[in-house]
Amino acid sequence: MPCPWIVTIDFLRKHNIHYVAHDAIPYTGEGVEDIYSEVKRLGMFKETQRTDGISTSDIILRIIKDYDMYVWRSLKRGYNRKDLGISAFKAQRIKFKNEYQEFKESLDKEPLGKSFDKGFSKIRKFVSNFVGDMEEKSAGVMYDFLK
């Protein structure tokens, strides 16, 4: 659920939110000295403690930087693309990227031979299935469009 920068009491009540947890340092907003002043005044604010060396901005940056890895790991754990809020194309791109990376790493261990044949076969099958899925989906989209 998107949250506004300045959290209003109406927003909290509408979404059945009882408390806002944040450090006590006042955050300014447009024309406001402390965006949490109203929440604090009504006793709906819970102060958290800052921890040196830990920053939500740093955590978010790490997640964004390693986004494909997190998506790939989630897909391998059984989540589907809809659970993750990504398109079919993005899911396939991430799957292919990681299958290819695993194939490259296997070549470092054994340049040519069984691992190459097995990896090549796996990637060829993946690409073939992807192209087949896209052809099937595009036919459905075209049919619906023309209908």
MARMIZA-549199 format. One record per atom (N, C-alpha, C): y, x, z; chain; residue number from 0. Coordinates in nm, 4 decimals. Layout:
residues N
north,east,up,chain,n
Y,X,Z,A,NUM
...
***
This chain:
residues 147
north,east,up,chain,n
-0.1158,0.0850,0.0000,A,0
0.0000,0.0000,0.0000,A,0
0.1227,0.0901,0.0000,A,0
0.2127,0.0742,-0.0957,A,1
0.3339,0.1550,-0.0974,A,1
0.4198,0.1253,0.0253,A,1
0.4769,0.2287,0.0789,A,2
0.5600,0.2137,0.1977,A,2
0.7006,0.2637,0.1657,A,2
0.8025,0.1885,0.2031,A,3
0.9393,0.2345,0.1768,A,3
0.9745,0.3533,0.2666,A,3
1.0715,0.4333,0.2227,A,4
1.1153,0.5488,0.3027,A,4
1.1725,0.5009,0.4353,A,4
1.2549,0.3980,0.4309,A,5
1.3089,0.3411,0.5540,A,5
1.2247,0.2176,0.5859,A,5
1.1453,0.2288,0.6908,A,6
1.0539,0.1222,0.7298,A,6
1.1328,0.0173,0.8074,A,6
1.1300,-0.1052,0.7572,A,7
1.2024,-0.2139,0.8245,A,7
1.1056,-0.2915,0.9147,A,7
1.1626,-0.3633,1.0088,A,8
1.0820,-0.4461,1.0976,A,8
1.0133,-0.5557,1.0160,A,8
1.0830,-0.6106,0.9179,A,9
1.0224,-0.7126,0.8311,A,9
0.8984,-0.6566,0.7603,A,9
0.9074,-0.5339,0.7103,A,10
0.7936,-0.4697,0.6427,A,10
0.6759,-0.4559,0.7396,A,10
0.7038,-0.4095,0.8607,A,11
0.5971,-0.3914,0.9591,A,11
0.5295,-0.5242,0.9922,A,11
0.6093,-0.6265,1.0136,A,12
0.5525,-0.7578,1.0488,A,12
0.4755,-0.8170,0.9311,A,12
0.5298,-0.8046,0.8104,A,13
0.4637,-0.8586,0.6918,A,13
0.3248,-0.7985,0.6739,A,13
0.3113,-0.6690,0.7041,A,14
0.1845,-0.5984,0.6843,A,14
0.1049,-0.5825,0.8141,A,14
0.1465,-0.6548,0.9185,A,15
0.0758,-0.6558,1.0462,A,15
0.0583,-0.5146,1.1026,A,15
0.1656,-0.4369,1.0951,A,16
0.1670,-0.2997,1.1481,A,16
0.2335,-0.3046,1.2852,A,16
0.1647,-0.2534,1.3874,A,17
0.2147,-0.2627,1.5237,A,17
0.2946,-0.1406,1.5674,A,17
0.2637,-0.0241,1.5094,A,18
0.3311,0.0987,1.5501,A,18
0.3527,0.1905,1.4305,A,18
0.4565,0.2710,1.4430,A,19
0.4812,0.3798,1.3486,A,19
0.4638,0.5077,1.4293,A,19
0.3808,0.5991,1.3802,A,20
0.3574,0.7258,1.4489,A,20
0.4223,0.8374,1.3672,A,20
0.5075,0.9123,1.4331,A,21
0.5793,1.0219,1.3662,A,21
0.6379,1.1116,1.4738,A,21
0.6756,1.2337,1.4345,A,22
0.7413,1.3179,1.5351,A,22
0.8788,1.2589,1.5662,A,22
0.9356,1.3000,1.6786,A,23
1.0585,1.2378,1.7283,A,23
1.1860,1.2893,1.6622,A,23
1.1757,1.3915,1.5790,A,24
1.2960,1.4444,1.5135,A,24
1.3570,1.3340,1.4273,A,24
1.4849,1.3046,1.4466,A,25
1.5479,1.1981,1.3662,A,25
1.5481,1.2328,1.2165,A,25
1.5057,1.1377,1.1344,A,26
1.5082,1.1526,0.9894,A,26
1.6207,1.0668,0.9359,A,26
1.7080,1.1303,0.8624,A,27
1.8223,1.0562,0.8098,A,27
1.7873,0.9913,0.6767,A,27
1.8567,0.8839,0.6496,A,28
1.8443,0.8149,0.5226,A,28
1.9834,0.7808,0.4743,A,28
1.9921,0.7134,0.3643,A,29
2.1226,0.6781,0.3090,A,29
2.1985,0.5897,0.4073,A,29
2.3013,0.6480,0.4700,A,30
2.3849,0.5752,0.5648,A,30
2.3193,0.5493,0.6993,A,30
2.2092,0.6186,0.7286,A,31
2.1370,0.5964,0.8533,A,31
2.1135,0.7314,0.9204,A,31
2.1455,0.7386,1.0513,A,32
2.1247,0.8626,1.1270,A,32
1.9774,0.8877,1.1567,A,32
1.9034,0.7795,1.1857,A,33
1.7606,0.7918,1.2168,A,33
1.6903,0.6704,1.1564,A,33
1.6064,0.6932,1.0574,A,34
1.5421,0.5812,0.9877,A,34
1.4464,0.5042,1.0786,A,34
1.4087,0.5644,1.1915,A,35
1.3178,0.4974,1.2842,A,35
1.3898,0.4348,1.4041,A,35
1.5217,0.4327,1.4038,A,36
1.5957,0.3851,1.5210,A,36
1.5600,0.2414,1.5593,A,36
1.5490,0.1521,1.4633,A,37
1.5166,0.0122,1.4926,A,37
1.3735,0.0003,1.5463,A,37
1.2829,0.0760,1.4869,A,38
1.1431,0.0747,1.5311,A,38
1.1346,0.1281,1.6748,A,38
1.2103,0.2337,1.7038,A,39
1.2131,0.2912,1.8392,A,39
1.2706,0.1907,1.9379,A,39
1.3787,0.1240,1.8985,A,40
1.4472,0.0284,1.9860,A,40
1.3538,-0.0851,2.0269,A,40
1.2641,-0.1259,1.9369,A,41
1.1723,-0.2361,1.9648,A,41
1.0405,-0.1903,2.0284,A,41
1.0292,-0.0599,2.0569,A,42
0.9095,-0.0083,2.1225,A,42
0.7881,-0.0017,2.0308,A,42
0.8123,0.0077,1.9005,A,43
0.7029,0.0127,1.8026,A,43
0.6822,0.1537,1.7485,A,43
0.7363,0.2532,1.8172,A,44
0.7306,0.3920,1.7708,A,44
0.6458,0.4736,1.8669,A,44
0.5496,0.5484,1.8133,A,45
0.4667,0.6384,1.8932,A,45
0.4944,0.7803,1.8475,A,45
0.5432,0.8601,1.9397,A,46
0.5787,0.9985,1.9067,A,46
0.4537,1.0847,1.8932,A,46
0.4508,1.1648,1.7860,A,47
0.3444,1.2623,1.7663,A,47
0.4015,1.4013,1.7896,A,47
0.3148,1.4963,1.8124,A,48
0.3580,1.6340,1.8337,A,48
0.3376,1.7136,1.7054,A,48
0.4355,1.7948,1.6715,A,49
0.4205,1.8852,1.5577,A,49
0.3277,1.9990,1.5983,A,49
0.2540,2.0497,1.5007,A,50
0.1654,2.1640,1.5241,A,50
0.2101,2.2756,1.4310,A,50
0.2474,2.3885,1.4894,A,51
0.2905,2.5016,1.4077,A,51
0.1817,2.5391,1.3082,A,51
0.2221,2.5619,1.1859,A,52
0.1296,2.6044,1.0823,A,52
0.0590,2.4907,1.0105,A,52
0.0814,2.3662,1.0570,A,53
0.0210,2.2505,0.9898,A,53
0.1332,2.1597,0.9429,A,53
0.1305,2.1306,0.8150,A,54
0.2356,2.0491,0.7559,A,54
0.1727,1.9474,0.6617,A,54
0.2151,1.8231,0.6720,A,55
0.1621,1.7223,0.5797,A,55
0.1985,1.7580,0.4367,A,55
0.3146,1.8170,0.4163,A,56
0.3538,1.8582,0.2808,A,56
0.2563,1.9621,0.2263,A,56
0.2150,2.0578,0.3111,A,57
0.1178,2.1596,0.2677,A,57
-0.0182,2.0971,0.2368,A,57
-0.0585,2.0010,0.3188,A,58
-0.1875,1.9340,0.2960,A,58
-0.1835,1.8568,0.1647,A,58
-0.0756,1.7836,0.1409,A,59
-0.0610,1.7081,0.0161,A,59
-0.0626,1.8034,-0.1031,A,59
0.0064,1.9158,-0.0937,A,60
0.0083,2.0138,-0.2020,A,60
-0.1326,2.0663,-0.2307,A,60
-0.2115,2.0939,-0.1255,A,61
-0.3491,2.1408,-0.1452,A,61
-0.4339,2.0345,-0.2138,A,61
-0.4144,1.9088,-0.1750,A,62
-0.4912,1.8005,-0.2373,A,62
-0.4549,1.7886,-0.3845,A,62
-0.3260,1.7923,-0.4153,A,63
-0.2830,1.7813,-0.5550,A,63
-0.3361,1.8986,-0.6359,A,63
-0.3265,2.0185,-0.5785,A,64
-0.3713,2.1392,-0.6486,A,64
-0.5208,2.1319,-0.6793,A,64
-0.5997,2.0782,-0.5863,A,65
-0.7444,2.0728,-0.6020,A,65
-0.7940,1.9316,-0.6350,A,65
-0.7073,1.8512,-0.6962,A,66
-0.7368,1.7109,-0.7249,A,66
-0.8678,1.6925,-0.8011,A,66
-0.8851,1.7669,-0.9103,A,67
-1.0065,1.7522,-0.9907,A,67
-1.1321,1.7829,-0.9089,A,67
-1.1236,1.8833,-0.8221,A,68
-1.2381,1.9186,-0.7390,A,68
-1.2724,1.8034,-0.6433,A,68
-1.1705,1.7424,-0.5824,A,69
-1.1949,1.6307,-0.4907,A,69
-1.2550,1.5119,-0.5652,A,69
-1.2044,1.4825,-0.6851,A,70
-1.2580,1.3719,-0.7645,A,70
-1.4023,1.4016,-0.8018,A,70
-1.4289,1.5238,-0.8492,A,71
-1.5650,1.5619,-0.8893,A,71
-1.6613,1.5478,-0.7721,A,71
-1.6205,1.5977,-0.6562,A,72
-1.7063,1.5901,-0.5379,A,72
-1.7333,1.4430,-0.5016,A,72
-1.6330,1.3591,-0.5115,A,73
-1.6498,1.2168,-0.4806,A,73
-1.7413,1.1485,-0.5814,A,73
-1.7261,1.1822,-0.7095,A,74
-1.8141,1.1257,-0.8121,A,74
-1.9587,1.1670,-0.7865,A,74
-1.9799,1.2934,-0.7493,A,75
-2.1154,1.3409,-0.7226,A,75
-2.1744,1.2740,-0.5987,A,75
-2.0882,1.2319,-0.5063,A,76
-2.1348,1.1656,-0.3841,A,76
-2.1646,1.0169,-0.4060,A,76
-2.1378,0.9690,-0.5275,A,77
-2.1728,0.8308,-0.5582,A,77
-2.0567,0.7335,-0.5720,A,77
-1.9351,0.7801,-0.5475,A,78
-1.8210,0.6916,-0.5699,A,78
-1.8048,0.6724,-0.7199,A,78
-1.7603,0.5546,-0.7607,A,79
-1.7354,0.5354,-0.9027,A,79
-1.5867,0.5507,-0.9313,A,79
-1.5526,0.5570,-1.0575,A,80
-1.4139,0.5831,-1.0971,A,80
-1.3190,0.4756,-1.0439,A,80
-1.3674,0.3517,-1.0337,A,81
-1.2819,0.2444,-0.9827,A,81
-1.2517,0.2641,-0.8349,A,81
-1.3518,0.3140,-0.7585,A,82
-1.3287,0.3451,-0.6172,A,82
-1.2166,0.4479,-0.6025,A,82
-1.2122,0.5405,-0.6978,A,83
-1.1153,0.6498,-0.6918,A,83
-0.9835,0.6162,-0.7607,A,83
-0.9792,0.5010,-0.8288,A,84
-0.8562,0.4584,-0.8959,A,84
-0.8220,0.5427,-1.0176,A,84
-0.9243,0.5853,-1.0924,A,85
-0.8988,0.6661,-1.2114,A,85
-0.9585,0.5986,-1.3336,A,85
-0.9072,0.6350,-1.4495,A,86
-0.9553,0.5778,-1.5752,A,86
-1.0916,0.6366,-1.6108,A,86
-1.1618,0.5665,-1.6999,A,87
-1.2912,0.6156,-1.7477,A,87
-1.2738,0.7496,-1.8172,A,87
-1.1661,0.7627,-1.8938,A,88
-1.1427,0.8880,-1.9655,A,88
-1.1202,1.0035,-1.8680,A,88
-1.0403,0.9802,-1.7636,A,89
-1.0143,1.0873,-1.6662,A,89
-1.1439,1.1261,-1.5950,A,89
-1.2263,1.0278,-1.5585,A,90
-1.3534,1.0586,-1.4922,A,90
-1.4409,1.1433,-1.5837,A,90
-1.4475,1.1085,-1.7115,A,91
-1.5283,1.1850,-1.8062,A,91
-1.4723,1.3254,-1.8259,A,91
-1.3393,1.3375,-1.8305,A,92
-1.2769,1.4694,-1.8473,A,92
-1.3121,1.5597,-1.7300,A,92
-1.3046,1.5050,-1.6096,A,93
-1.3343,1.5847,-1.4906,A,93
-1.4825,1.6203,-1.4859,A,93
-1.5685,1.5250,-1.5206,A,94
-1.7123,1.5541,-1.5246,A,94
-1.7413,1.6651,-1.6252,A,94
-1.6849,1.6521,-1.7446,A,95
-1.7098,1.7532,-1.8483,A,95
-1.6599,1.8900,-1.8044,A,95
-1.5396,1.8941,-1.7502,A,96
-1.4817,2.0215,-1.7055,A,96
-1.5753,2.0908,-1.6065,A,96
-1.6317,2.0150,-1.5142,A,97
-1.7182,2.0744,-1.4131,A,97
-1.8561,2.1083,-1.4675,A,97
-1.9086,2.0254,-1.5570,A,98
-2.0369,2.0589,-1.6214,A,98
-2.0213,2.1887,-1.7011,A,98
-1.9108,2.2008,-1.7719,A,99
-1.8859,2.3213,-1.8514,A,99
-1.8718,2.4437,-1.7603,A,99
-1.8009,2.4264,-1.6473,A,100
-1.7833,2.5374,-1.5531,A,100
-1.9183,2.5836,-1.4980,A,100
-2.0033,2.4869,-1.4647,A,101
-2.1369,2.5221,-1.4144,A,101
-2.2171,2.5951,-1.5225,A,101
-2.2022,2.5519,-1.6468,A,102
-2.2698,2.6168,-1.7591,A,102
-2.2217,2.7614,-1.7731,A,102
-2.0902,2.7828,-1.7681,A,103
-2.0349,2.9179,-1.7785,A,103
-2.0860,3.0074,-1.6665,A,103
-2.0905,2.9523,-1.5444,A,104
-2.1379,3.0307,-1.4307,A,104
-2.2850,3.0678,-1.4471,A,104
-2.3637,2.9783,-1.5076,A,105
-2.5054,3.0096,-1.5286,A,105
-2.5201,3.1223,-1.6302,A,105
-2.4267,3.1308,-1.7261,A,106
-2.4324,3.2386,-1.8255,A,106
-2.4020,3.3742,-1.7624,A,106
-2.3207,3.3737,-1.6571,A,107
-2.2917,3.4989,-1.5876,A,107
-2.4177,3.5545,-1.5224,A,107
-2.5065,3.4646,-1.4817,A,108
-2.6303,3.5074,-1.4159,A,108
-2.7345,3.5525,-1.5177,A,108
-2.7418,3.4801,-1.6291,A,109
-2.8406,3.5099,-1.7325,A,109
-2.7774,3.4746,-1.8670,A,109
-2.7204,3.5736,-1.9396,A,110
-2.6418,3.5459,-2.0601,A,110
-2.7100,3.4575,-2.1635,A,110
-2.8263,3.4902,-2.2061,A,111
-2.8964,3.4077,-2.3052,A,111
-3.0389,3.3877,-2.2583,A,111
-3.0967,3.2803,-2.2986,A,112
-3.2333,3.2510,-2.2572,A,112
-3.2443,3.1074,-2.2134,A,112
-3.3342,3.0833,-2.1198,A,113
-3.3634,2.9467,-2.0775,A,113
-3.2413,2.8774,-2.0170,A,113
-3.1649,2.9495,-1.9358,A,114
-3.0486,2.8852,-1.8721,A,114
-2.9452,2.8453,-1.9771,A,114
-2.9297,2.9281,-2.0818,A,115
-2.8360,2.8939,-2.1895,A,115
-2.8839,2.7677,-2.2604,A,115
-3.0117,2.7660,-2.2976,A,116
-3.0675,2.6503,-2.3680,A,116
-3.0555,2.5236,-2.2840,A,116
-3.0859,2.5355,-2.1560,A,117
-3.0795,2.4206,-2.0664,A,117
-2.9344,2.3733,-2.0514,A,117
-2.8421,2.4666,-2.0314,A,118
-2.6998,2.4322,-2.0173,A,118
-2.6433,2.3733,-2.1446,A,118
-2.6777,2.4340,-2.2576,A,119
-2.6298,2.3836,-2.3871,A,119
-2.6791,2.2415,-2.4089,A,119
-2.8053,2.2203,-2.3790,A,120
-2.8661,2.0882,-2.3964,A,120
-2.7968,1.9845,-2.3080,A,120
-2.7695,2.0232,-2.1851,A,121
-2.7045,1.9334,-2.0898,A,121
-2.5638,1.8957,-2.1380,A,121
-2.4868,1.9936,-2.1843,A,122
-2.3508,1.9668,-2.2324,A,122
-2.3535,1.8867,-2.3618,A,122
-2.4471,1.9196,-2.4514,A,123
-2.4582,1.8439,-2.5769,A,123
-2.4881,1.6978,-2.5476,A,123
-2.5786,1.6725,-2.4540,A,124
-2.6138,1.5356,-2.4164,A,124
-2.4938,1.4650,-2.3543,A,124
-2.4202,1.5358,-2.2682,A,125
-2.3024,1.4786,-2.2031,A,125
-2.1992,1.4368,-2.3078,A,125
-2.1682,1.5265,-2.4008,A,126
-2.0690,1.4980,-2.5052,A,126
-2.1178,1.3837,-2.5938,A,126
-2.2443,1.3855,-2.6301,A,127
-2.3010,1.2808,-2.7139,A,127
-2.2906,1.1444,-2.6448,A,127
-2.3252,1.1389,-2.5170,A,128
-2.3139,1.0139,-2.4414,A,128
-2.1691,0.9681,-2.4306,A,128
-2.0791,1.0635,-2.4079,A,129
-1.9370,1.0313,-2.3963,A,129
-1.8852,0.9714,-2.5269,A,129
-1.9175,1.0355,-2.6392,A,130
-1.8728,0.9863,-2.7697,A,130
-1.9319,0.8478,-2.7956,A,130
-2.0597,0.8301,-2.7641,A,131
-2.1234,0.6994,-2.7815,A,131
-2.0562,0.5915,-2.6979,A,131
-2.0254,0.6242,-2.5717,A,132
-1.9561,0.5285,-2.4842,A,132
-1.8192,0.4925,-2.5398,A,132
-1.7466,0.5945,-2.5876,A,133
-1.6124,0.5689,-2.6410,A,133
-1.6200,0.4830,-2.7680,A,133
-1.7183,0.5087,-2.8537,A,134
-1.7344,0.4275,-2.9747,A,134
-1.7637,0.2827,-2.9378,A,134
-1.8520,0.2656,-2.8403,A,135
-1.8895,0.1307,-2.7970,A,135
-1.7689,0.0583,-2.7369,A,135
-1.6954,0.1279,-2.6510,A,136
-1.5789,0.0662,-2.5873,A,136
-1.4691,0.0374,-2.6889,A,136
-1.4489,0.1295,-2.7837,A,137
-1.3432,0.1069,-2.8829,A,137
-1.3789,-0.0115,-2.9719,A,137
-1.5080,-0.0313,-3.0015,A,138
-1.5492,-0.1471,-3.0813,A,138
-1.5182,-0.2759,-3.0053,A,138
-1.5434,-0.2760,-2.8748,A,139
-1.5121,-0.3931,-2.7928,A,139
-1.3637,-0.4212,-2.7862,A,139
-1.2858,-0.3162,-2.7696,A,140
-1.1393,-0.3323,-2.7664,A,140
-1.0880,-0.3847,-2.8992,A,140
-1.1370,-0.3283,-3.0089,A,141
-1.0953,-0.3721,-3.1424,A,141
-1.1331,-0.5187,-3.1651,A,141
-1.2547,-0.5555,-3.1248,A,142
-1.3007,-0.6933,-3.1412,A,142
-1.2091,-0.7892,-3.0648,A,142
-1.1830,-0.7549,-2.9370,A,143
-1.0957,-0.8395,-2.8538,A,143
-0.9563,-0.8492,-2.9122,A,143
-0.9044,-0.7368,-2.9638,A,144
-0.7708,-0.7352,-3.0238,A,144
-0.7650,-0.8264,-3.1457,A,144
-0.8626,-0.8150,-3.2329,A,145
-0.8620,-0.8937,-3.3556,A,145
-0.8896,-1.0409,-3.3281,A,145
-0.9654,-1.0678,-3.2252,A,146
-0.9972,-1.2053,-3.1880,A,146
-0.8711,-1.2741,-3.1417,A,146
***
